[in-house]
Amino acid sequence: MPPIETTIDSSDESPDSFAKSSLVTAELVSDPVVDAELVPRCKRALVSVGRWSLLLFLALMTFGFLCSGLSPDPSAIFDEGDAKSVVAQDENVDDIGTESVAIALNDDPATAIEPVSLRSSDLKPSSNAISRKSDSELALVAEKLSEQWRAELDSRGLDAAPMADWMTVCRRLSLALAGTGLSLEEIRSLQRLPEADRVETHRERLLNSERFHHYWAERTARYLVGADEGPFIFYRGRRFRSWLTEQYAKNTRYDELVRMLITAEGVWTDRPEVNFHTVTFDSGDNAPDPIRLAARTTRAFLGVRIDCLQCHDDFLGNVSLGDASWIMCGVGDATMQAAAEGDAKYVLREGTQEDFHSLAAFFTAATSEGVQGLKDKRANYEYQYLYADETVPVEPNVPFLRELLPPRPENRQDDSSDDDSTDTTDESASDEPSDAPEPLELPRYLSDRERLAYWLTHTENKPAARAAVTRVWTLLFGQPPAIETDYGFQVGEVDNLPLDSPPSPLIETLTEAFIESDFNIRKLIRCITDSPAFRVSSRADFDVTEQHELAMAVFPVTHLRSEQVAGAAIQAGRIKTINRDSSFLVQLQQFGSLNDFLKRYGDLGEDEFTQQPVTITQRLVMLNGKLINETASPNPILNASSHIEMFAKDDEDVVRTLYLTVLNREPSERELEHFVKRLTAESREQNDPPTSRKQEITDLTWILLNSSEFAWNH
């Protein structure tokens, strides 16, 4: 490459020309210099883009929050697919989009009460509503319950209140099955149906909704494993509740559910039902505690308290065990005759330590095998009774109806031989009294826990079925059914149903229907909610006494449980139904508000059905608490009160809609006149200081949320 020669123009020898040429050469040779204003300019541009992106994201989130879960039809508002088979969508209704709130607030009779056209293509032949109507057995049960209810009132000389209106019954269903009140969206949807179909439609929607599955799973978990956290490593309460939710969603038979709990094996994380046993690990030295499991089993599945028999025999007559006459009904004529003749085997007796510990012996068959979880082995239980000198082996046994318990093989490994099976049969037959009936055909070769599960779920074990019916009754009514005692007719206890106190005719009929329906919980709920005891009003034109409530002449007025108060208040602050299809932010806010409210208001845990008076702290939480204030305060994005103010056509419509949203009923003429007057401009200007229309609506919402009617089931 030839060398580059530098040439200088001799014609331009001025100093300025030489300096300019040198500067150009320096710029070409040296690195480029970045403009000092370029970096701040790019930074400002990036910040501006980031701000506008964040603003756009928040706007999209707000729009999604407002529009989440909006249905194409006001009648199709739930997350449950089966409900569409009960109430079909109207073919002539257009997509409502963002106008759903305005439609929900519309109280025009021409649109709000117009029946929805039912298309035959949308109706499934196997839908729950149609099958229930066509089921003659349920109709017979309902008729029998009505007759027994009337006969009970006549025998006690009590008058009955009239039947409640459909909106009151639907509120009872929502509180019992979902733990919340009715939403305004649900009310408007039901008003589009014929009045005769509204209660049944609402019930079927709830029974097929995830709200019912989750709510009843939580209530069931409380009496199965308690409300405590349990051992940190060996217990997964959330996993257990999720498993119960799945069982309610699949409508698992009650007897099958009990069998899965009693005979659970495996790791508590892989087999959630194992948590029924592992929750007792903290007191069982990293193994199931048979004492706690026996006490929990008798309370949860038998409705009998025999905890005191752990340490001593019953000397006060508080625990009566054995085969009462009402228990033996249906077992057999020979058995009934033996019971009538005073056979010691069929007479109630005082409980003993042996009754409790022989039941606890069943659970020693569940042993912990480390990482393999629970394994089923042969029960091996020893105990030193009171006043005894040494421990003695305790054979697994049950406190009553022992003829329903399958025989225990001597050695499961040798049960396949014919000789051993013959010997076992002969031995069991030799233990039967001469005047006893022929032994029932019971399965053999069952493990100890399988024997207990078989006995608990036997169709002739009426105390176990009665306990299940009592649980469901208590969840629906808010208090256990009344029983006859030595001290008169009084409210019973959900986990203390003495065997010497026979059930009422209503409970006995429901128990028989529950057994005949193959332990179907949903059919049991339908039977109870179809009965006049559930449909009757709590108001009457006569003086209502405690005896009227105990005999179900009026619906018992009970205070809402803490989670029901919180659920009803949260739902009252929303136009739309809060369910699993709601926005994530709505569900997150519901979760946080519920937990915060329960922490301040108080939660009784597994003793939630114990009726206690309202405390001063609870009233203060309602008056000054965060949840009630946020629900009543103006919020055009979230709160129902602000939506009602924006979309209601006049002051009268505001008052009516607020009553429907909070109390789930129409206001009386006196209430309507009073609050409409308070919303007028003349009345607001007379206040000192003058108030705005928005403030008056906020005050009215706060007043309704703090009313006694809101906090009581009626």
C-alpha positions in Angstrom: 0.0 0.0 0.0 1.6 3.3 -1.1 2.3 5.9 1.7 -0.1 8.8 2.1 1.4 12.1 1.4 0.2 15.2 3.2 -0.6 18.0 0.8 -1.0 21.6 1.8 -2.6 24.2 -0.4 -0.1 27.0 -0.6 -2.8 29.4 -1.8 -4.5 29.3 1.6 -2.0 30.0 4.3 -4.3 32.0 6.6 -4.3 31.0 10.3 -8.1 30.5 10.3 -8.1 28.1 7.5 -5.3 26.1 9.0 -7.3 25.8 12.4 -10.5 24.8 10.6 -8.6 22.1 8.7 -7.0 20.8 11.9 -10.4 20.6 13.7 -11.9 18.5 10.9 -9.0 16.2 10.9 -9.3 15.7 14.7 -13.0 14.9 14.5 -12.4 12.2 11.9 -9.6 10.6 13.9 -10.9 10.8 17.5 -13.9 9.0 19.0 -17.3 10.7 18.6 -18.5 12.7 21.6 -22.0 12.1 22.9 -24.2 15.0 23.3 -24.7 15.9 26.9 -28.5 16.5 26.4 -29.0 13.1 24.7 -29.0 10.9 27.9 -31.5 12.9 30.0 -33.7 13.1 27.0 -33.8 9.3 26.6 -34.3 8.8 30.3 -37.3 11.2 30.3 -38.8 9.3 27.4 -38.4 5.9 29.1 -40.0 7.3 32.3 -42.9 8.7 30.4 -43.5 5.5 28.5 -43.3 3.6 31.8 -45.9 5.9 33.5 -48.3 5.7 30.6 -47.9 1.9 30.5 -48.6 1.7 34.2 -51.7 3.9 33.8 -52.9 1.8 30.9 -52.4 -1.4 32.9 -54.3 0.0 35.9 -57.1 1.1 33.6 -57.3 -2.3 32.0 -57.3 -3.9 35.5 -60.1 -1.6 36.6 -62.1 -2.4 33.5 -61.5 -6.2 34.1 -62.5 -5.8 37.7 -65.8 -4.1 36.8 -66.6 -6.5 34.0 -65.4 -9.8 35.6 -68.0 -12.4 35.7 -70.7 -10.5 33.8 -73.2 -12.9 32.4 -74.8 -12.7 29.0 -78.2 -13.0 30.6 -79.5 -11.9 34.1 -80.9 -15.3 34.7 -77.6 -17.1 34.1 -75.4 -15.6 36.8 -73.9 -18.5 38.6 -70.7 -20.6 38.3 -72.6 -23.8 38.4 -73.3 -25.4 35.1 -76.1 -27.7 36.3 -78.2 -24.6 37.2 -78.6 -23.8 33.6 -80.7 -27.0 33.3 -83.2 -25.5 35.8 -83.5 -22.0 34.5 -82.7 -21.7 30.8 -81.6 -18.5 29.2 -84.1 -16.3 27.4 -83.5 -16.4 23.6 -84.7 -12.8 23.2 -82.3 -11.2 25.7 -79.3 -9.5 24.2 -75.8 -9.4 25.8 -75.9 -7.0 28.6 -72.2 -6.2 28.9 -71.5 -3.3 31.2 -75.2 -2.5 31.6 -75.7 -5.5 33.9 -75.6 -3.4 37.0 -78.3 -1.1 35.6 -80.4 -4.1 34.7 -79.9 -5.6 38.2 -81.1 -2.3 39.8 -84.1 -2.1 37.5 -87.3 -2.8 39.5 -89.8 -2.3 36.7 -92.4 -5.1 37.1 -92.6 -5.4 33.3 -89.0 -6.6 33.2 -88.0 -7.7 36.6 -90.8 -10.2 37.2 -91.2 -11.4 33.6 -90.9 -15.2 33.6 -87.9 -16.6 31.6 -88.8 -18.7 28.7 -87.8 -22.3 29.2 -86.4 -24.2 26.2 -86.7 -27.9 26.1 -83.3 -28.2 24.6 -81.7 -26.7 27.7 -83.4 -29.0 30.1 -81.6 -32.2 31.0 -83.8 -35.2 31.9 -81.4 -36.0 34.8 -81.5 -32.5 36.3 -81.9 -32.4 40.1 -85.1 -30.3 40.0 -86.9 -32.5 37.5 -85.8 -35.7 39.2 -86.9 -34.4 42.6 -90.4 -33.5 41.4 -90.7 -36.9 39.8 -89.5 -38.8 42.8 -92.5 -40.2 44.5 -90.5 -41.2 47.5 -89.4 -37.7 48.3 -93.0 -36.5 47.8 -94.2 -39.1 50.3 -91.6 -38.1 52.8 -92.6 -34.4 52.5 -96.2 -35.3 53.0 -95.4 -37.5 56.1 -93.3 -34.7 57.6 -96.1 -32.2 57.1 -98.6 -34.5 58.9 -96.2 -35.2 61.7 -95.5 -31.5 62.1 -99.2 -30.7 62.4 -99.8 -33.6 64.7 -97.0 -32.5 67.0 -98.4 -29.0 67.3 -101.9 -30.3 67.9 -100.7 -32.6 70.7 -99.0 -29.6 72.4 -101.9 -27.2 71.8 -99.8 -24.7 69.8 -100.8 -22.6 66.9 -98.6 -22.4 63.8 -97.4 -19.2 62.1 -98.1 -18.7 58.4 -95.7 -19.8 55.8 -92.9 -17.3 55.0 -92.5 -15.5 51.7 -90.2 -16.9 49.0 -87.5 -14.2 49.6 -87.2 -15.1 53.3 -86.9 -18.8 52.6 -84.2 -18.1 49.9 -82.3 -16.0 52.4 -82.4 -18.9 54.9 -81.1 -21.2 52.2 -78.2 -18.9 51.2 -77.2 -18.5 54.9 -77.3 -22.2 55.5 -75.7 -23.5 52.3 -73.3 -20.7 51.4 -72.9 -18.6 54.5 -74.0 -15.4 52.9 -77.2 -13.5 52.1 -78.8 -13.1 48.7 -77.2 -10.8 46.3 -79.2 -8.3 44.3 -78.3 -10.1 41.2 -79.8 -13.4 42.5 -83.0 -11.6 43.6 -83.5 -10.0 40.2 -82.8 -13.3 38.5 -85.3 -15.2 40.7 -88.0 -12.5 40.2 -88.0 -13.4 36.5 -89.3 -16.8 37.4 -92.8 -17.9 38.4 -93.0 -17.5 42.2 -93.8 -21.2 42.8 -90.4 -22.1 41.2 -88.1 -19.6 42.9 -87.3 -21.4 46.1 -86.5 -24.7 44.4 -84.5 -23.1 41.7 -82.4 -21.1 44.1 -81.8 -24.3 46.2 -80.7 -26.3 43.2 -78.4 -23.5 42.1 -76.8 -23.5 45.6 -76.5 -27.3 45.8 -74.6 -27.3 42.5 -72.4 -24.3 43.3 -68.8 -24.3 44.5 -69.9 -21.9 47.3 -71.9 -24.7 48.9 -69.1 -27.2 48.5 -66.5 -25.0 50.1 -68.7 -23.7 52.9 -70.0 -27.1 54.0 -66.5 -28.6 53.7 -65.3 -26.0 56.2 -68.2 -26.7 58.5 -67.6 -30.5 58.2 -63.9 -30.1 58.9 -64.6 -28.3 62.1 -66.3 -31.2 63.8 -64.1 -33.8 62.2 -60.6 -32.3 63.0 -61.4 -29.1 64.9 -60.5 -25.6 64.1 -56.9 -25.6 65.5 -53.8 -25.7 63.3 -52.7 -29.2 64.5 -49.2 -30.6 64.3 -47.0 -28.6 61.8 -45.5 -31.5 59.8 -48.1 -34.2 60.1 -51.3 -32.3 59.5 -52.5 -30.4 56.4 -55.8 -28.8 57.2 -56.1 -26.9 53.9 -55.5 -30.2 52.0 -58.1 -31.9 54.1 -60.7 -29.2 53.5 -60.0 -29.3 49.8 -60.6 -33.0 49.8 -63.9 -32.6 51.6 -64.9 -29.9 49.0 -64.3 -32.5 46.2 -66.5 -35.0 48.0 -69.4 -32.5 48.3 -68.9 -31.6 44.7 -69.1 -35.3 43.7 -72.1 -35.8 46.0 -70.3 -38.7 47.7 -72.5 -40.8 49.9 -72.2 -40.1 53.6 -71.5 -43.7 54.5 -68.7 -43.9 51.9 -67.2 -40.7 53.3 -67.2 -42.2 56.8 -65.5 -45.4 55.6 -62.8 -43.4 53.8 -62.1 -41.5 57.0 -62.0 -44.4 59.4 -59.9 -46.7 57.1 -57.6 -44.1 55.7 -54.0 -45.2 54.8 -51.0 -43.6 53.3 -49.3 -40.2 53.5 -51.3 -37.2 54.8 -50.2 -35.1 51.8 -51.0 -37.7 49.2 -54.2 -39.1 50.9 -55.9 -36.1 52.5 -58.4 -38.3 54.4 -55.4 -39.5 56.5 -55.4 -36.1 58.2 -58.4 -37.2 60.2 -55.9 -39.4 62.1 -52.7 -37.3 61.9 -54.3 -34.3 63.5 -53.9 -36.2 66.8 -50.1 -36.8 66.3 -49.2 -33.9 68.7 -50.6 -35.9 71.6 -49.9 -39.4 70.3 -46.0 -39.3 70.2 -45.9 -39.0 66.3 -48.6 -41.6 66.0 -52.4 -41.5 66.0 -53.9 -41.0 69.5 -56.6 -43.6 70.0 -58.1 -41.8 73.0 -58.7 -38.6 71.0 -59.9 -40.5 68.0 -62.4 -42.5 70.0 -63.8 -39.3 71.6 -63.9 -37.6 68.2 -65.6 -40.6 66.5 -68.4 -40.9 69.1 -69.2 -37.2 68.9 -68.9 -36.7 65.2 -70.5 -40.0 63.9 -72.6 -41.2 66.9 -73.7 -38.0 68.5 -72.8 -39.4 71.9 -70.4 -38.0 74.5 -68.5 -40.7 76.4 -65.4 -38.8 77.1 -65.8 -39.0 80.9 -65.7 -42.8 80.6 -62.0 -42.6 79.7 -61.1 -42.3 83.4 -63.9 -43.8 85.4 -67.3 -45.6 85.0 -70.5 -43.5 84.9 -71.8 -43.3 88.4 -74.3 -40.5 87.9 -76.4 -41.9 85.0 -75.2 -39.3 82.5 -74.1 -41.8 79.9 -76.6 -44.5 79.0 -75.4 -47.2 76.6 -76.9 -50.3 75.2 -79.7 -51.1 72.8 -82.7 -48.9 73.4 -86.1 -49.9 72.1 -86.2 -47.2 69.4 -82.8 -48.4 68.2 -83.9 -52.0 67.8 -86.9 -51.0 65.5 -86.3 -52.9 62.3 -83.6 -55.2 63.5 -86.0 -58.2 63.7 -89.1 -59.5 65.5 -87.1 -61.8 67.7 -84.8 -59.0 68.8 -87.8 -56.8 69.6 -89.4 -59.5 71.6 -86.3 -60.1 73.5 -86.0 -56.4 74.3 -89.7 -56.3 75.4 -89.1 -59.2 77.7 -86.3 -57.4 79.5 -83.3 -59.2 78.2 -80.2 -57.7 79.8 -78.6 -57.5 76.4 -81.3 -55.1 75.1 -81.6 -52.8 78.2 -79.8 -49.5 78.6 -77.1 -49.5 81.1 -74.6 -47.1 82.6 -71.4 -46.6 80.6 -68.1 -48.1 81.8 -64.5 -47.5 81.1 -64.5 -50.7 79.0 -67.0 -49.1 76.6 -64.7 -46.2 75.8 -61.4 -48.0 75.6 -62.7 -51.0 73.6 -63.7 -48.4 71.0 -60.3 -46.7 71.2 -58.7 -50.1 70.6 -59.9 -50.0 67.0 -57.6 -47.0 66.2 -54.4 -48.7 67.4 -54.6 -50.6 64.1 -53.5 -47.4 62.4 -49.7 -47.2 62.9 -47.2 -44.6 61.6 -44.6 -46.0 59.2 -42.5 -42.9 58.7 -42.4 -41.7 55.1 -44.9 -44.4 54.2 -47.6 -42.7 56.3 -50.3 -44.7 58.0 -50.5 -48.5 57.7 -53.2 -50.8 58.8 -52.2 -53.5 61.2 -53.9 -55.7 63.8 -55.1 -53.7 66.8 -53.1 -54.1 70.0 -54.3 -52.0 72.9 -53.6 -52.3 76.6 -54.9 -50.2 79.4 -54.9 -50.1 83.2 -58.4 -49.5 84.4 -59.3 -47.5 87.5 -58.5 -49.5 90.7 -56.7 -52.2 88.7 -53.2 -53.3 89.6 -51.9 -53.8 86.1 -52.6 -53.2 82.4 -54.8 -55.7 80.6 -55.3 -56.3 76.8 -58.5 -54.6 75.5 -60.3 -56.2 72.6 -61.9 -53.8 70.0 -65.7 -53.6 70.5 -68.6 -51.1 70.2 -70.8 -49.8 73.0 -74.2 -50.9 71.5 -75.6 -53.0 68.6 -72.8 -55.4 68.9 -74.5 -57.9 66.7 -73.9 -55.6 63.7 -70.1 -55.7 64.2 -68.4 -58.2 61.9 -66.4 -60.9 63.7 -62.7 -60.4 64.3 -60.5 -63.1 62.6 -58.0 -64.6 65.0 -55.2 -64.3 62.4 -55.8 -62.6 59.1 -52.9 -64.5 57.4 -54.7 -67.8 58.1 -58.2 -66.7 57.3 -58.1 -68.2 53.8 -58.2 -71.8 55.3 -61.6 -73.4 55.5 -60.9 -74.9 58.9 -60.2 -71.6 60.5 -63.2 -70.0 59.0 -65.4 -72.8 60.3 -63.9 -72.5 63.8 -64.5 -68.8 63.8 -68.1 -69.3 62.8 -68.6 -71.9 65.5 -67.0 -69.8 68.1 -69.1 -66.8 67.3 -72.2 -68.8 67.2 -71.5 -70.3 70.7 -71.3 -66.8 72.1 -74.9 -65.9 71.1 -77.6 -66.3 73.7 -80.1 -69.1 73.1 -83.0 -66.8 72.6 -81.2 -64.4 70.4 -82.2 -64.1 66.7 -80.2 -65.8 64.0 -77.0 -63.9 63.3 -76.9 -61.5 60.5 -74.8 -62.2 57.4 -71.8 -60.1 58.3 -68.6 -59.9 56.2 -65.5 -61.6 57.5 -61.8 -61.1 56.9 -62.1 -57.4 57.6 -59.4 -55.4 59.4 -60.2 -53.8 62.8 -60.8 -50.4 61.3 -62.8 -51.8 58.5 -65.0 -53.6 61.0 -65.6 -50.3 62.8 -66.4 -48.5 59.6 -68.8 -51.2 58.6 -70.6 -50.9 61.9 -70.8 -47.1 61.8 -72.3 -47.1 58.3 -74.7 -50.1 58.8 -78.2 -49.3 57.7 -79.6 -50.6 61.0 -77.3 -48.4 63.1 -79.9 -45.7 63.7 -77.9 -43.6 66.2 -75.2 -43.0 63.6 -77.7 -42.0 60.9 -79.6 -39.9 63.5 -76.3 -38.1 64.3 -75.8 -37.3 60.6 -79.4 -36.0 60.2 -78.9 -33.8 63.3 -75.8 -32.3 61.9 -77.5 -31.3 58.7 -80.6 -30.1 60.5 -78.4 -27.9 62.7 -76.6 -26.4 59.8 -79.9 -25.5 58.1 -81.7 -24.1 61.2 -78.8 -22.7 63.1 -79.6 -24.8 66.2 -80.1 -28.5 67.0 -83.5 -30.0 67.1 -85.4 -30.1 70.4 -85.6 -33.3 72.5 -87.6 -34.5 75.4 -85.6 -34.7 78.6 -86.3 -35.2 82.3 -86.4 -31.4 82.6 -89.0 -31.0 79.8 -88.9 -30.1 76.1 -85.6 -28.2 75.4 -83.0 -27.6 72.7 -80.7 -30.5 72.2 -77.0 -30.6 71.5 -75.5 -31.5 68.1 -72.9 -33.9 69.6 -74.8 -35.1 72.7 -77.9 -37.2 71.7 -78.5 -39.5 74.6 -79.7 -43.0 73.7 -82.3 -42.9 76.4 -84.0 -39.9 74.6 -85.7 -41.1 71.4 -85.7 -38.7 68.5 -88.8 -36.7 67.6 -91.1 -38.0 64.9 -89.6 -35.5 62.4 -86.0 -36.6 63.0 -87.0 -40.3 63.0 -88.7 -39.9 59.6 -85.7 -38.0 58.2 -83.4 -40.7 59.6 -85.3 -43.4 57.8 -85.5 -41.4 54.6 -81.7 -40.7 54.8 -81.0 -44.4 55.1 -83.4 -45.4 52.3 -81.8 -42.7 50.0 -78.4 -44.5 50.4 -77.1 -41.7 52.7 -77.6 -39.0 50.1 -76.9 -35.7 51.8 -78.4 -33.5 49.0 -81.7 -35.5 49.2 -81.7 -35.0 52.9 -81.3 -31.3 52.5 -84.2 -31.3 50.0 -86.4 -33.2 52.5 -85.6 -30.8 55.3 -86.0 -27.6 53.3 -89.3 -28.9 51.8 -90.8 -29.5 55.3 -93.1 -26.9 56.8 -90.7 -26.6 59.7 -88.2 -24.8 57.4 -90.8 -22.9 55.4 -92.8 -21.5 58.3 -92.5 -17.8 59.2 -90.9 -16.5 62.4 -93.6 -13.9 62.8 -97.1 -14.7 64.0 -100.2 -12.8 65.1 -100.0 -14.5 68.5 -97.5 -14.3 71.3 -94.5 -16.4 70.4 -93.0 -18.4 73.3 -90.0 -20.7 73.5 -92.2 -23.7 73.2 -93.4 -22.4 69.8 -89.8 -22.3 68.6 -88.9 -25.7 70.0 -91.9 -27.3 68.4 -91.2 -25.5 65.1 -94.5 -23.7 65.2 -92.5 -20.7 64.1 -89.0 -20.6 62.6 -86.5 -20.3 65.4 -84.8 -16.9 65.5 -81.1 -17.6 65.9 -78.1 -15.3 65.9 -75.9 -15.7 62.8 -72.5 -17.3 63.3 -69.5 -15.0 62.9 -68.7 -16.3 59.4 -72.3 -15.7 58.3 -72.3 -12.1 59.6 -69.1 -11.4 57.7 -70.3 -13.2 54.5 -73.6 -11.4 54.5 -71.9 -8.0 55.1 -69.4 -8.6 52.3 -72.1 -9.7 49.9 -74.3 -6.7 50.8 -71.5 -4.5 49.5 -71.7 -6.0 46.0 -74.4 -6.0 43.4 -73.1 -9.2 41.8 -72.8 -12.6 43.5 -69.3 -13.2 44.9 -68.3 -16.7 43.8 -65.3 -18.5 42.2 -66.0 -16.7 38.9 -65.5 -13.3 40.5 -62.4 -11.2 39.9 -59.3 -12.3 41.6 -59.1 -8.9 43.4 -62.7 -9.4 44.7 -61.9 -12.8 46.0 -58.7 -11.6 47.6 -60.5 -8.7 49.2 -63.2 -11.1 50.5 -60.6 -13.4 52.0 -58.8 -10.6 53.7 -61.9 -8.9 55.0 -63.3 -12.2 56.3 -60.2 -13.2 58.2 -59.8 -9.7 59.7 -63.5 -9.6 60.8 -63.4 -13.1 62.4 -60.2 -12.1 64.3 -61.9 -9.1 65.8 -65.5 -10.4 66.0 -64.6 -13.8 67.5 -65.0 -17.3 66.3 -66.1 -20.2 68.5 -64.3 -22.8 66.4 -65.8 -26.3 66.6 -68.3 -25.1 69.3 -69.9 -22.8 66.8 -73.4 -24.1 67.4 -73.3 -23.1 71.1 -75.8 -20.2 71.4 -74.2 -17.3 73.3 -75.4 -13.7 73.7 -73.9 -10.9 71.7 -71.0 -9.3 73.4 -70.1 -5.6 73.7 -67.0 -6.2 71.6 -69.1 -7.7 68.8 -71.4 -4.7 68.8 -68.5 -2.3 68.7 -67.0 -4.2 65.8 -70.2 -3.8 63.9 -70.6 -0.1 64.8 -67.0 1.0 64.2 -65.4 -1.9 62.4 -63.5 -1.6 59.2 -65.7 -4.1 57.2 -69.0 -2.3 57.9 -67.5 1.1 57.2 -65.9 0.1 54.0 -69.2 -1.6 52.8 -71.3 1.5 53.5 -68.8 4.1 52.4 -69.1 5.7 48.9 -67.0 3.8 46.3 -68.2 4.0 42.7 -66.0 1.1 41.6 -66.7 -1.5 44.3 -69.7 -0.7 46.6 -73.3 -1.4 45.9 -74.5 1.8 47.6 -72.6 3.9 45.1 -73.9 1.8 42.2 -77.5 2.1 43.5 -77.1 5.9 43.8 -75.9 6.1 40.2 -78.4 3.8 38.5 -81.6 4.0 40.6 -84.3 6.1 38.9 -85.5 7.9 42.0 -85.3 8.0 45.8 -87.9 5.4 46.3 -86.0 3.0 44.1 -82.9 3.7 46.1 -84.6 2.7 49.4 -86.2 -0.4 47.9 -83.0 -1.6 46.3 -80.9 -1.0 49.5 -83.4 -3.1 51.5 -83.2 -5.9 49.0 -79.4 -5.8 48.9 -78.8 -5.7 52.7 -81.9 -7.3 54.3 -83.2 -9.3 51.3 -86.7 -8.0 51.7 -88.9 -5.1 50.6 -89.3 -2.2 53.0 -92.6 -1.6 54.7 -94.7 1.4 53.8 -93.6 3.2 57.0 -89.9 2.5 56.4 -90.2 3.5 52.7 -91.9 6.8 53.6 -89.4 7.6 56.3 -86.2 7.1 54.3 -87.5 8.5 51.1 -88.3 11.7 53.0 -84.7 11.8 54.4 -83.3 11.6 50.8 -85.3 14.7 49.5 -83.4 17.9 49.0 -85.6 19.8 51.5 -84.9 17.3 54.3 -81.2 17.3 53.6 -80.9 21.1 53.7 -82.6 21.1 57.1 -79.8 19.0 58.7 -77.1 20.8 60.6 -74.9 20.9 58.7 -76.7 20.1 55.5 -75.9 16.7 54.0 -75.5 15.4 50.5 -77.6 12.7 48.9 -74.6 10.5 48.8 -74.0 10.9 52.6 -77.7 10.0 53.3 -77.4 6.8 51.2 -74.2 5.9 53.1 -75.9 6.4 56.4 -78.9 4.3 55.3 -76.6 1.5 54.3 -74.8 1.7 57.6 -78.1 1.7 59.5 -79.3 -1.5 57.7 -76.0 -3.3 58.3 -76.2 -2.6 62.0 -79.8 -3.5 62.4 -80.7 -6.5 64.6 -82.6 -8.0 61.6 -79.4 -8.2 59.6 -77.5 -10.2 62.3 -80.3 -12.8 62.9 -81.7 -15.7 60.9 -85.4 -15.5 60.9 
